[in-house]
């Protein structure tokens, strides 16, 4: 009580000390750690590319992307007006990393370098195969991949019409081979898969099919198939020049 006397040997209870809490700088750092990352153009592109790599193009939607980024779909529309606009930006990110053949190479070396760089690019970004054309329209960034090819063909002395036909042939063959790489089974074909047909074969044919079916068409075989395609493209171009 106010004014109460304190007996000898007794002391007043001191008021409890007030904890000032963390120092201002420490409080600021703690608050920053709890904040979500700031959404920007590059973060959306990176998240979209990750999702496309994991789930493929068919199931990709802005709604799923918004859930991954923990934002609303309308927030994404402030950056990209449509799904296709976003996909074209992802395609641009992929195709802009294509490295053109070094200048000064003879055409065989330049063509081989272009074909192997295409494989490297689409091995790294398999979804790029399906972003070359969207809704019937070729992605504008794909021209950055085609231009070095056209330059190699022009340096070979081909006419404009020959360049048009040949570049289409080369891209269709190489892209088909790359799509086939992804379709190869991870394990060799079992002889059991041929059980019924084998019964009607001659001993010689049966032995041949069994030997072939036991081979392992893994990534090494896929690379060999693509390399065979590269060699045949070079041979076809040499034949064209001779003709």
ABEGO torsion letter per residue (X at the ends): XBGBBBBBGBBBBBBBBBBAEBBAAAAAAAAAAABBBBBBAAAAAAAAAAAAAAAEAAABBAAAAAAAAGBBAAAAAAABABAAAAAAAAAAAAAAABBBBBBGBBAAAAAAAAAAAAAAAAAABAAAAAAABBGGBBBAAAAAAAAAAAAAAAAAGBBAAAAAAAAAAAAAAAAAAAAAAAABBABBBBAAAAAAAAAABBAAAAAAAAAAAABBBBAAAAAAAAAAAAAAAAAAAAAAAAX
